[in-house]
């Protein structure tokens, strides 16, 4: 015991004194080990809340930064606190200080593990209660609980009987209504049941300090912020918005780069020839579309995010035997009748509050009573579809790299055959099937890049003018009622194709509206319809900040949502069918795919899987995307918002690059 104690306090000596009580001396007097630490004048956080009430506003924000700074320093030294709680936070004159980490278990391999949970049950993480291996994520769970206590004056999982508290920790989410904006998002991510879904202490600091990337002085800066004046007032939230809402231009919480240097995004279903091929356009012919830095579909090299294995968190039965405060917590396991535990954690994590009431089953994709398998012309691939599907594959591109050529395969009808065509660079079929719009390979004689509106029933073609050489357009997106078509204006200057505005075509009148926008912050994006189709949305990058920018029809900025990551290049729109949420690559590039609230930009769900890249929304509760189950097979599949595959749509073993274009059908 003495040797283990000395090993653990030796690890604690490595902790930098940022927002912690410094360890001065350790040793053994006779048989009694001891620790001498710095004396911090002040009440504990628990005493402060009991005597003065809950904290709020800047005081709560500084508390969050200071305590997260302490945990970051503790974890950097290879130590886990294991008993982080309000009683172990001193409200010192220079800011909060964390104490009582001197006997925490070191993460060093030499540290002896114990089979008993150590800590205060009301602030224990689920894995700690269950006696599983405990690491830094358990401290982040306790940190979030402590912040909620400071904001409300109550333990987040209650303070009644110990069995009831433990049951809530394992099965329910705490109420976070007392928090707002950025702080609420961070706390909700830290109380995820699955420890792998929680951020690190350093990631929490980056988010709270609104930094895009870590730096060597992050702990010094955070420690100063914890004892200094509050952060600048909220410029993004409306007047009277609660403190802690994200400010205008707030950077994402972790390092992110919107797109590779100067090259437009590889983010979805648009296939494009490589710019480094000898495809220079002669006079009166537009250059080929830009090539994305990563292949849209290329066997063996398709980018993927490995899906984590599942971890089980057992539910607690009504009977729980507890032997002493720091002794073994004996948890009776409740079987749900199928041989599995009552609650199962997954590789996805929800960032919003979850009711402790039983949830209804998650909706599944539309029923597919008869799935038809059909060969796709032009490559070694098969299509799987049913008449009840909410989307239909109406068109696809195939890039034959050996011939340096793109071939179009538009479809005659929703369930008709695909026909080979090389007339256009791309074609865009309307949701109602009435029109096909072609992007010609050549400029017109007056150097305008035309667009062909084709009435499919008659074959009649109307050619409209768009932009003039050297500009071109790309990324067609239809309105839901098939009356308007949106394009993004591009300037193909060498390898750096940059966004220069948008085009809206009114199909009935033939009117073409061109809005030129010279804003370098949106140069690497593409325009989408807004949820109600009253305006347009595009990704922007301003310094270290990336997010979404809303424009009206006049080309004026009307709204900005910062810090939501980079959108995928989703061919059938950025938003879910209802318009209530949108999907992006998470700001943390290791976190996979994130779902956000369309109106506020609040995080809803994140998922990690081999679903990459995302191609669009299948229905309100499912996405569809590329997956690579093996080195020789790639698939387009429907996945739920946990990242689990529920349906295959396309399967291919071809090395040619395939870009599928799905359209939402009228019945959906």
C-alpha positions as CSV (number, residue, x, y, z in Angstrom):
1,X,0.0,0.0,0.0
2,X,2.8,2.4,0.9
3,X,4.7,1.8,-2.3
4,X,1.5,2.2,-4.4
5,X,0.8,5.5,-2.5
6,X,4.3,6.8,-3.2
7,X,4.0,5.9,-6.9
8,X,0.7,7.8,-7.2
9,X,1.9,10.9,-5.4
10,X,5.1,10.9,-7.5
11,X,2.9,11.0,-10.6
12,X,0.9,13.9,-9.0
13,X,4.1,15.9,-8.5
14,X,4.3,16.2,-12.3
15,X,1.1,18.2,-12.4
16,X,1.7,21.8,-13.5
17,X,0.3,24.4,-11.0
18,X,-2.4,25.8,-13.3
19,X,-5.5,26.3,-11.3
20,X,-4.5,23.5,-8.9
21,X,-3.2,23.5,-5.4
22,X,0.5,22.9,-5.8
23,X,1.9,19.7,-4.2
24,X,4.8,20.8,-1.9
25,X,6.0,17.6,-0.2
26,X,5.1,13.9,0.2
27,X,6.6,11.2,2.4
28,X,6.0,8.7,5.1
29,X,6.2,9.4,8.8
30,X,6.5,6.0,10.5
31,X,3.7,4.0,8.9
32,X,1.7,7.1,8.0
33,X,2.0,8.5,4.5
34,X,1.4,12.2,4.1
35,X,1.0,14.9,1.5
36,X,1.7,18.6,2.1
37,X,0.0,20.9,-0.5
38,X,-0.4,24.6,-1.0
39,X,-3.0,26.3,1.2
40,X,-5.6,28.1,-0.8
41,X,-7.7,30.6,1.1
42,X,-11.4,30.5,0.3
43,X,-14.5,28.4,0.5
44,X,-15.1,25.3,-1.5
45,X,-17.4,25.6,-4.4
46,X,-19.9,23.5,-2.4
47,X,-19.8,25.9,0.5
48,X,-20.0,29.0,-1.8
49,X,-23.1,27.7,-3.5
50,X,-24.7,26.7,-0.2
51,X,-24.2,30.1,1.4
52,X,-24.5,32.4,-1.6
53,X,-26.5,30.5,-4.2
54,X,-25.8,29.3,-7.7
55,X,-23.3,31.0,-10.0
56,X,-24.2,32.4,-13.4
57,X,-23.0,34.6,-16.2
58,X,-19.2,35.4,-16.3
59,X,-18.6,33.9,-12.9
60,X,-19.8,30.5,-14.1
61,X,-17.9,30.8,-17.3
62,X,-14.7,31.6,-15.4
63,X,-15.3,28.6,-13.1
64,X,-15.7,26.3,-16.1
65,X,-12.5,27.6,-17.7
66,X,-10.5,27.4,-14.4
67,X,-11.6,23.9,-13.5
68,X,-11.1,22.6,-17.1
69,X,-7.6,24.1,-17.0
70,X,-6.8,22.2,-13.8
71,X,-8.0,18.9,-15.4
72,X,-6.0,19.5,-18.5
73,X,-2.8,20.0,-16.4
74,X,-3.6,16.9,-14.3
75,X,-4.2,14.8,-17.4
76,X,-1.0,16.0,-19.1
77,X,0.9,14.7,-16.1
78,X,-0.6,11.2,-16.7
79,X,-2.9,11.4,-13.7
80,X,-6.7,10.9,-13.3
81,X,-8.4,12.8,-10.5
82,X,-11.1,10.3,-9.9
83,X,-12.9,12.4,-7.3
84,X,-13.6,15.7,-9.0
85,X,-16.6,17.4,-7.2
86,X,-17.7,20.7,-5.8
87,X,-16.0,20.0,-2.4
88,X,-12.7,19.6,-4.2
89,X,-12.8,23.0,-5.9
90,X,-11.6,26.0,-3.8
91,X,-12.9,29.4,-4.8
92,X,-9.6,31.2,-4.3
93,X,-8.9,34.9,-4.5
94,X,-7.2,34.5,-7.9
95,X,-9.8,32.1,-9.3
96,X,-10.9,28.5,-8.8
97,X,-8.4,25.9,-7.7
98,X,-8.7,22.1,-7.8
99,X,-7.5,20.1,-4.9
100,X,-7.2,16.5,-3.6
101,X,-5.6,15.0,-6.7
102,X,-2.5,14.0,-4.9
103,X,-3.7,10.4,-4.3
104,X,-5.3,10.0,-7.7
105,X,-4.3,7.0,-9.6
106,X,-1.6,7.6,-12.2
107,X,-2.0,6.5,-15.7
108,X,1.5,5.0,-15.7
109,X,1.6,1.3,-16.5
110,X,3.2,0.7,-13.1
111,X,0.1,2.0,-11.2
112,X,-1.8,-0.8,-9.6
113,X,-5.5,-1.0,-10.6
114,X,-8.2,-1.6,-8.1
115,X,-11.5,-3.5,-8.6
116,X,-13.3,-0.9,-6.4
117,X,-14.8,2.3,-7.7
118,X,-13.2,5.3,-5.9
119,X,-14.9,8.6,-5.8
120,X,-18.2,10.2,-4.8
121,X,-21.1,8.4,-6.4
122,X,-23.2,11.5,-7.3
123,X,-20.3,12.7,-9.5
124,X,-19.1,9.3,-10.8
125,X,-19.1,8.5,-14.5
126,X,-21.1,5.4,-15.6
127,X,-17.9,3.4,-16.3
128,X,-16.6,4.3,-12.8
129,X,-19.7,3.0,-11.1
130,X,-19.6,-0.2,-13.1
131,X,-16.0,-0.9,-12.0
132,X,-14.6,-0.5,-15.5
133,X,-11.3,1.0,-16.3
134,X,-11.3,4.7,-15.5
135,X,-9.5,7.3,-17.5
136,X,-9.6,11.1,-18.1
137,X,-13.1,10.9,-19.6
138,X,-14.5,10.1,-16.1
139,X,-13.0,13.4,-14.8
140,X,-14.8,15.3,-17.7
141,X,-18.1,13.7,-16.7
142,X,-17.6,14.8,-13.1
143,X,-16.5,18.2,-14.3
144,X,-19.8,18.6,-16.2
145,X,-21.8,17.5,-13.2
146,X,-19.9,20.0,-11.0
147,X,-20.7,22.9,-13.5
148,X,-24.3,21.9,-13.4
149,X,-24.2,21.9,-9.6
150,X,-22.7,25.4,-9.6
151,X,-25.4,26.6,-11.9
152,X,-28.3,25.2,-10.1
153,X,-27.3,24.4,-6.5
154,X,-28.4,20.8,-7.0
155,X,-26.6,17.6,-7.9
156,X,-27.5,16.9,-11.5
157,X,-28.6,13.3,-10.9
158,X,-30.4,14.1,-7.7
159,X,-29.5,13.7,-4.0
160,X,-32.0,11.2,-2.7
161,X,-31.2,7.5,-2.3
162,X,-27.9,6.2,-3.6
163,X,-29.6,3.5,-5.8
164,X,-31.8,6.1,-7.4
165,X,-28.8,8.4,-8.1
166,X,-26.8,5.6,-9.6
167,X,-29.7,4.5,-11.7
168,X,-30.1,8.0,-13.2
169,X,-26.3,8.3,-13.9
170,X,-26.5,5.1,-15.9
171,X,-29.8,5.6,-17.7
172,X,-30.8,9.3,-17.8
173,X,-29.4,12.6,-19.0
174,X,-29.3,15.6,-16.6
175,X,-31.3,18.7,-17.2
176,X,-29.1,21.5,-18.7
177,X,-31.7,24.2,-19.0
178,X,-29.7,26.4,-16.5
179,X,-26.9,26.7,-19.1
180,X,-26.9,28.5,-22.4
181,X,-25.0,28.5,-25.7
182,X,-21.4,27.4,-25.8
183,X,-21.2,26.2,-22.2
184,X,-24.4,24.2,-22.5
185,X,-23.1,22.4,-25.6
186,X,-19.8,21.5,-23.9
187,X,-21.4,20.3,-20.7
188,X,-23.8,18.1,-22.7
189,X,-21.0,16.5,-24.6
190,X,-19.2,15.7,-21.4
191,X,-22.1,13.8,-19.8
192,X,-22.3,11.4,-22.7
193,X,-22.7,7.8,-21.3
194,X,-20.0,6.5,-23.6
195,X,-16.6,7.8,-22.4
196,X,-15.3,7.8,-26.0
197,X,-17.9,10.4,-27.0
198,X,-16.6,12.9,-24.4
199,X,-14.1,15.6,-25.4
200,X,-10.8,15.9,-23.7
201,X,-10.1,18.6,-21.1
202,X,-8.0,20.4,-23.7
203,X,-10.8,20.3,-26.3
204,X,-13.1,21.7,-23.7
205,X,-10.7,24.6,-23.1
206,X,-10.4,25.3,-26.8
207,X,-14.2,25.5,-27.1
208,X,-14.6,27.7,-24.1
209,X,-11.8,30.0,-25.1
210,X,-13.1,29.9,-28.7
211,X,-9.8,28.9,-30.2
212,X,-9.4,26.9,-33.4
213,X,-6.3,25.0,-32.5
214,X,-4.2,24.2,-29.5
215,X,-1.0,26.1,-28.6
216,X,1.8,25.7,-26.1
217,X,0.5,28.5,-23.9
218,X,-3.1,27.3,-23.8
219,X,-3.0,26.5,-20.0
220,X,-1.4,29.9,-19.1
221,X,-4.0,31.7,-21.2
222,X,-6.9,29.7,-19.7
223,X,-5.6,30.2,-16.1
224,X,-5.5,33.9,-16.8
225,X,-9.0,33.9,-18.2
226,X,-10.3,32.0,-15.2
227,X,-9.2,34.8,-12.8
228,X,-9.6,37.8,-15.1
229,X,-12.3,39.8,-16.6
230,X,-15.1,37.9,-18.4
231,X,-15.0,37.2,-22.1
232,X,-16.3,39.8,-24.6
233,X,-20.0,40.2,-24.8
234,X,-22.0,38.1,-27.1
235,X,-22.2,39.7,-30.6
236,X,-24.0,36.9,-32.4
237,X,-26.9,36.3,-30.0
238,X,-29.8,38.8,-30.1
239,X,-30.2,41.4,-27.3
240,X,-31.1,39.9,-24.0
241,X,-29.7,36.5,-25.1
242,X,-28.3,34.5,-22.2
243,X,-24.6,34.7,-21.4
244,X,-22.6,31.9,-23.0
245,X,-24.4,31.8,-26.4
246,X,-21.8,31.6,-29.2
247,X,-20.5,35.0,-30.4
248,X,-20.4,36.1,-34.0
249,X,-17.4,34.6,-35.7
250,X,-16.7,32.1,-32.9
251,X,-14.1,29.6,-34.2
252,X,-14.8,25.9,-34.0
253,X,-13.7,24.1,-30.9
254,X,-10.8,22.1,-32.4
255,X,-8.4,22.4,-35.3
256,X,-10.1,22.4,-38.7
257,X,-9.2,23.4,-42.2
258,X,-12.1,24.0,-44.5
259,X,-10.6,22.7,-47.7
260,X,-7.2,21.7,-49.1
261,X,-5.1,24.6,-50.3
262,X,-7.1,26.5,-52.9
263,X,-8.9,23.5,-54.3
264,X,-12.7,23.3,-54.2
265,X,-14.3,20.8,-51.9
266,X,-14.3,17.1,-52.3
267,X,-17.5,16.6,-50.4
268,X,-20.1,14.6,-52.1
269,X,-21.7,13.3,-55.3
270,X,-20.0,15.5,-57.8
271,X,-17.5,13.7,-60.0
272,X,-14.9,15.9,-61.7
273,X,-11.9,15.4,-64.0
274,X,-8.5,16.1,-62.4
275,X,-7.2,19.5,-63.1
276,X,-3.6,18.2,-63.6
277,X,-4.7,16.2,-66.7
278,X,-4.0,17.8,-70.2
279,X,-7.6,18.9,-70.6
280,X,-7.0,22.6,-71.4
281,X,-10.0,24.1,-73.1
282,X,-9.6,25.6,-76.6
283,X,-11.4,28.9,-77.4
284,X,-15.2,28.7,-77.0
285,X,-15.0,25.7,-74.7
286,X,-15.1,26.0,-70.9
287,X,-12.4,24.3,-68.9
288,X,-13.5,21.0,-67.3
289,X,-14.9,21.1,-63.8
290,X,-12.3,21.1,-61.0
291,X,-11.1,17.9,-59.5
292,X,-11.7,17.5,-55.8
293,X,-8.6,16.7,-53.7
294,X,-9.9,13.3,-52.7
295,X,-11.7,10.9,-55.0
296,X,-15.5,10.8,-54.8
297,X,-15.3,7.1,-55.4
298,X,-12.1,5.2,-55.9
299,X,-11.7,1.6,-54.8
300,X,-9.2,1.2,-52.0
301,X,-8.6,4.9,-51.5
302,X,-12.0,6.1,-50.5
303,X,-11.7,8.2,-47.3
304,X,-13.4,6.6,-44.3
305,X,-13.8,7.2,-40.6
306,X,-13.5,3.9,-38.7
307,X,-16.5,3.1,-36.7
308,X,-15.8,2.4,-33.0
309,X,-16.9,-0.8,-31.5
310,X,-19.9,-0.7,-29.1
311,X,-19.6,-0.4,-25.4
312,X,-22.3,-1.6,-23.1
313,X,-23.5,0.3,-20.1
314,X,-25.8,-1.8,-17.9
315,X,-29.0,-0.5,-16.4
316,X,-29.4,-0.7,-12.6
317,X,-32.1,-2.8,-11.0
318,X,-34.2,-1.5,-8.2
319,X,-32.1,-3.4,-5.7
320,X,-28.6,-2.0,-5.3
321,X,-26.3,-2.9,-2.4
322,X,-23.9,-0.2,-1.4
323,X,-21.0,-1.0,1.0
324,X,-19.4,2.2,2.4
325,X,-18.9,5.4,0.5
326,X,-15.6,4.4,-1.2
327,X,-16.2,0.7,-1.2
328,X,-17.6,-1.6,-3.9
329,X,-20.9,-0.4,-5.4
330,X,-22.7,-3.6,-6.1
331,X,-25.0,-3.2,-9.1
332,X,-27.7,-5.7,-10.0
333,X,-27.9,-6.0,-13.7
334,X,-31.3,-5.8,-15.4
335,X,-31.9,-8.0,-18.4
336,X,-34.2,-6.5,-21.0
337,X,-35.6,-9.9,-22.0
338,X,-33.3,-10.4,-25.0
339,X,-30.1,-11.3,-23.2
340,X,-28.6,-7.8,-23.5
341,X,-28.2,-5.1,-21.0
342,X,-30.9,-2.5,-20.7
343,X,-29.0,0.4,-22.2
344,X,-26.4,0.1,-24.9
345,X,-23.9,2.9,-25.7
346,X,-23.0,3.4,-29.3
347,X,-20.3,5.2,-31.3
348,X,-22.7,8.1,-31.8
349,X,-23.4,10.7,-29.2
350,X,-26.3,13.0,-28.7
351,X,-25.4,16.6,-27.6
352,X,-28.9,17.5,-26.5
353,X,-30.8,16.7,-23.3
354,X,-32.5,13.3,-23.3
355,X,-35.6,12.6,-21.1
356,X,-35.3,9.9,-18.6
357,X,-38.7,8.6,-19.8
358,X,-38.7,5.5,-22.1
359,X,-38.1,6.6,-25.6
360,X,-40.1,5.5,-28.6
361,X,-38.4,3.3,-31.2
362,X,-36.3,5.3,-33.7
363,X,-38.0,5.6,-37.0
364,X,-36.7,3.4,-39.8
365,X,-36.5,4.2,-43.5
366,X,-39.6,3.9,-45.6
367,X,-40.5,0.2,-46.0
368,X,-39.1,-1.6,-49.0
369,X,-41.2,-4.6,-49.6
370,X,-39.7,-5.4,-53.0
371,X,-36.1,-4.3,-53.5
372,X,-35.0,-4.7,-57.2
373,X,-31.4,-5.3,-58.1
374,X,-30.4,-3.9,-61.5
375,X,-27.1,-3.6,-63.4
376,X,-25.9,-0.1,-63.9
377,X,-24.6,0.6,-67.5
378,X,-21.0,1.8,-68.0
379,X,-19.3,0.2,-65.0
380,X,-19.3,-2.9,-62.7
381,X,-22.1,-1.8,-60.3
382,X,-25.5,-2.8,-59.2
383,X,-28.4,-0.6,-58.1
384,X,-30.8,-1.6,-55.3
385,X,-34.1,0.2,-55.2
386,X,-37.8,0.0,-54.4
387,X,-40.9,1.9,-55.4
388,X,-41.4,3.2,-51.9
389,X,-38.0,4.8,-51.6
390,X,-38.1,8.5,-50.8
391,X,-35.3,9.1,-53.2
392,X,-34.6,7.8,-56.7
393,X,-31.4,7.6,-58.6
394,X,-32.1,9.7,-61.7
395,X,-28.6,10.3,-63.1
396,X,-25.0,9.4,-62.5
397,X,-21.6,10.3,-63.9
398,X,-18.8,7.8,-64.7
399,X,-15.2,9.0,-65.0
400,X,-13.1,6.7,-67.2
401,X,-9.6,7.9,-66.2
402,X,-7.9,5.7,-68.8
403,X,-9.8,7.7,-71.5
404,X,-9.8,11.0,-69.5
405,X,-13.5,11.4,-70.1
406,X,-16.7,11.8,-68.2
407,X,-19.9,10.0,-69.4
408,X,-23.4,10.9,-68.3
409,X,-26.2,8.4,-67.6
410,X,-29.5,10.2,-67.3
411,X,-32.6,8.1,-66.6
412,X,-35.7,8.1,-68.8
413,X,-38.1,8.0,-65.8
414,X,-38.1,7.2,-62.1
415,X,-37.7,3.5,-62.7
416,X,-36.7,3.6,-66.4
417,X,-33.4,2.8,-68.0
418,X,-30.2,4.8,-68.0
419,X,-29.0,6.2,-71.3
420,X,-25.4,7.0,-72.1
421,X,-24.7,10.6,-73.1
422,X,-21.5,12.7,-73.7
423,X,-23.2,15.9,-74.8
424,X,-22.9,17.7,-71.4
425,X,-20.5,18.0,-68.6
426,X,-23.4,17.3,-66.2
427,X,-27.2,17.0,-66.3
428,X,-29.6,17.9,-63.6
429,X,-33.0,16.2,-63.6
430,X,-35.9,18.0,-61.9
431,X,-37.7,16.3,-59.0
432,X,-41.0,16.0,-60.9
433,X,-39.2,14.5,-63.9
434,X,-40.4,17.2,-66.3
435,X,-37.1,18.8,-67.1
436,X,-33.4,18.0,-67.6
437,X,-30.9,20.8,-67.5
438,X,-27.6,20.3,-69.3
439,X,-24.3,22.1,-68.7
440,X,-22.8,22.4,-72.2
441,X,-19.1,21.6,-72.8
442,X,-18.7,24.7,-75.0
443,X,-19.2,28.4,-74.5
444,X,-21.6,30.2,-76.8
445,X,-20.2,32.3,-79.7
446,X,-20.5,35.5,-77.6
447,X,-18.4,33.8,-74.8
448,X,-21.3,33.2,-72.5
449,X,-21.6,29.9,-70.9
450,X,-25.1,28.7,-71.7
451,X,-27.4,26.3,-69.9
452,X,-29.9,24.1,-71.8
453,X,-33.4,23.6,-70.4
454,X,-34.8,20.4,-71.9
455,X,-38.5,19.4,-71.7
456,X,-38.2,15.7,-71.5
457,X,-41.6,14.8,-72.9
458,X,-41.0,16.7,-76.2
459,X,-37.2,17.0,-76.3
460,X,-37.5,20.8,-76.8
461,X,-34.4,22.7,-75.8
462,X,-34.2,26.3,-74.6
463,X,-30.7,27.8,-74.2
464,X,-30.2,30.5,-71.6
465,X,-27.2,32.7,-71.0
466,X,-25.5,32.7,-67.6
467,X,-21.9,34.1,-67.1
468,X,-19.2,35.1,-69.5
469,X,-15.8,33.7,-70.1
470,X,-13.7,33.0,-68.0
471,X,-16.4,32.3,-65.5
472,X,-18.4,29.1,-65.4
473,X,-21.0,27.5,-63.1
474,X,-21.5,24.2,-61.3
475,X,-23.4,22.5,-58.5
476,X,-26.9,22.6,-59.7
477,X,-29.7,22.2,-57.1
478,X,-33.4,22.2,-57.9
479,X,-36.1,23.8,-55.7
480,X,-38.4,21.2,-54.3
481,X,-41.3,22.2,-56.6
482,X,-39.1,21.9,-59.8
483,X,-39.7,25.6,-60.7
484,X,-36.2,27.0,-60.0
485,X,-32.6,25.9,-60.3
486,X,-29.7,27.2,-58.4
487,X,-26.0,27.2,-59.6
488,X,-22.8,28.4,-58.1
489,X,-20.6,30.7,-60.1
490,X,-17.0,29.7,-60.3
491,X,-13.8,31.3,-61.6
492,X,-11.5,28.6,-62.9
493,X,-8.2,30.4,-62.4
494,X,-5.6,27.8,-62.8
495,X,-5.9,25.2,-60.1
496,X,-7.8,27.5,-57.7
497,X,-11.4,27.5,-58.6
498,X,-13.1,30.1,-56.5
499,X,-16.7,31.0,-55.8
500,X,-17.9,34.3,-57.4
501,X,-21.6,34.2,-56.7
502,X,-24.8,32.4,-57.7
503,X,-27.3,32.0,-60.5
504,X,-31.0,31.3,-60.1
505,X,-33.0,30.2,-63.2
506,X,-36.8,30.5,-63.3
507,X,-37.8,27.6,-65.5
508,X,-41.3,28.9,-66.5
509,X,-40.2,32.3,-67.5
510,X,-36.6,31.5,-68.6
511,X,-35.4,34.4,-66.5
512,X,-31.8,34.1,-65.3
513,X,-30.7,36.0,-62.2
514,X,-26.9,36.4,-61.8
515,X,-25.6,37.7,-58.5
516,X,-21.8,38.3,-58.4
517,X,-20.3,38.1,-54.9
518,X,-16.6,39.0,-54.4
519,X,-16.1,37.6,-50.9
520,X,-12.8,35.7,-50.3
521,X,-14.2,34.0,-47.2
522,X,-16.7,31.9,-49.3
523,X,-14.3,31.2,-52.2
524,X,-14.0,27.4,-51.4
525,X,-17.7,26.7,-50.9
526,X,-20.9,26.2,-52.9
527,X,-24.4,27.6,-52.6
528,X,-27.4,25.6,-51.3
529,X,-31.0,26.6,-51.0
530,X,-31.9,27.7,-47.5
531,X,-34.5,25.5,-45.7
532,X,-37.5,27.6,-46.8
533,X,-35.9,28.3,-50.2
534,X,-36.2,32.1,-49.6
535,X,-32.4,32.5,-49.9
536,X,-29.1,30.7,-50.1
537,X,-26.5,29.2,-47.8
538,X,-22.7,28.7,-48.3
539,X,-19.7,27.7,-46.2
540,X,-17.3,30.4,-45.2
541,X,-13.9,30.6,-43.6
542,X,-12.7,33.8,-42.0
543,X,-9.3,33.3,-40.4
544,X,-9.7,30.4,-38.0
545,X,-13.5,30.5,-38.1
546,X,-15.7,28.3,-40.4
547,X,-19.4,28.1,-40.6
548,X,-22.5,28.9,-42.7
549,X,-23.5,32.2,-44.2
550,X,-27.0,33.0,-45.4
551,X,-27.7,35.3,-48.3
552,X,-30.9,36.8,-49.7
553,X,-31.8,37.0,-53.4
554,X,-30.0,40.3,-53.6
555,X,-26.7,38.7,-52.6
556,X,-26.7,40.3,-49.2
557,X,-25.6,38.5,-46.0
558,X,-28.6,38.1,-43.7
559,X,-27.3,35.5,-41.1
560,X,-24.2,33.8,-40.0
561,X,-23.8,30.5,-38.1
562,X,-20.2,30.1,-36.9
563,X,-18.4,27.0,-35.7
564,X,-20.5,24.2,-37.3
565,X,-17.8,22.6,-39.5
566,X,-17.6,22.1,-43.2
567,X,-20.7,20.9,-45.2
568,X,-20.5,17.9,-47.3
569,X,-21.1,18.5,-51.0
570,X,-24.6,17.0,-50.8
571,X,-26.2,16.8,-54.2
572,X,-29.8,17.0,-53.1
573,X,-29.4,19.8,-50.5
574,X,-27.7,20.6,-47.2
575,X,-30.9,20.3,-45.1
576,X,-33.1,17.4,-44.0
577,X,-36.5,17.1,-45.8
578,X,-38.2,19.1,-43.0
579,X,-35.5,21.8,-43.2
580,X,-35.1,21.4,-39.4
581,X,-31.5,20.2,-39.4
582,X,-28.3,20.1,-41.5
583,X,-25.3,17.9,-41.8
584,X,-21.6,18.7,-41.9
585,X,-18.2,17.3,-41.2
586,X,-17.7,17.9,-37.5
587,X,-15.4,20.9,-36.5
588,X,-13.3,18.2,-34.7
589,X,-12.0,16.4,-37.8
590,X,-11.7,13.2,-35.7
591,X,-15.4,13.3,-34.6
592,X,-17.0,12.3,-37.9
593,X,-20.3,13.7,-39.0
594,X,-22.3,16.3,-37.0
595,X,-26.0,17.1,-37.2
596,X,-27.1,20.7,-36.3
597,X,-30.3,22.7,-35.7
598,X,-31.0,24.8,-38.8
599,X,-32.3,27.8,-37.0
600,X,-29.8,28.2,-34.2
601,X,-26.8,26.0,-35.2
602,X,-27.0,24.1,-31.9
603,X,-25.4,20.7,-32.0
604,X,-27.9,17.8,-32.1
605,X,-26.0,14.6,-32.8
606,X,-22.6,13.4,-33.9
607,X,-21.8,10.0,-35.4
608,X,-18.7,8.2,-36.3
609,X,-18.7,5.4,-38.9
610,X,-17.3,4.4,-42.2
611,X,-20.0,6.5,-43.8
612,X,-17.8,9.0,-45.7
613,X,-18.4,11.1,-47.6
614,X,-22.1,11.8,-46.9
615,X,-24.1,12.3,-50.1
616,X,-27.3,13.7,-48.6
617,X,-30.4,13.1,-46.5
618,X,-32.4,9.9,-47.2
619,X,-35.3,10.9,-44.9
620,X,-35.5,12.8,-41.6
621,X,-33.7,10.2,-39.6
622,X,-31.3,8.7,-42.1
623,X,-28.4,9.8,-44.4
624,X,-27.0,8.1,-47.4
625,X,-23.3,8.0,-48.1
626,X,-20.3,6.0,-49.5
627,X,-19.0,3.1,-47.4
628,X,-16.1,0.8,-48.1
629,X,-16.7,-2.6,-46.5
630,X,-13.6,-4.0,-48.1
631,X,-10.7,-3.1,-50.4
632,X,-12.5,-4.3,-53.4
633,X,-16.1,-3.3,-52.8
634,X,-17.6,0.2,-52.3
635,X,-21.2,0.9,-51.6
636,X,-23.7,3.7,-51.3
637,X,-25.8,2.9,-48.2
638,X,-28.5,4.3,-46.0
639,X,-27.3,4.9,-42.4
640,X,-29.2,6.0,-39.3
641,X,-28.1,8.9,-37.1
642,X,-26.0,6.5,-35.1
643,X,-23.9,5.6,-38.2
644,X,-25.4,2.1,-38.5
645,X,-26.0,0.8,-42.1
646,X,-29.6,-0.1,-42.6
647,X,-29.8,-0.5,-46.4
648,X,-27.5,-0.8,-49.5
649,X,-28.3,1.4,-52.5
650,X,-25.4,0.8,-54.8
651,X,-22.6,-1.8,-54.8
652,X,-19.6,-1.5,-57.1
653,X,-16.2,-3.2,-57.7
654,X,-15.2,-0.9,-60.5
655,X,-12.1,1.3,-60.3
656,X,-13.9,4.0,-62.3
657,X,-15.2,7.0,-60.4
658,X,-18.9,7.0,-59.9
659,X,-21.0,10.1,-58.9
660,X,-24.6,9.3,-58.2
661,X,-27.3,11.9,-58.2
662,X,-30.5,11.1,-56.2
663,X,-33.7,13.2,-56.4
664,X,-36.4,13.3,-53.9
665,X,-39.6,12.0,-55.5
666,X,-42.9,13.7,-55.6
667,X,-44.5,11.2,-53.2
668,X,-42.0,12.0,-50.5
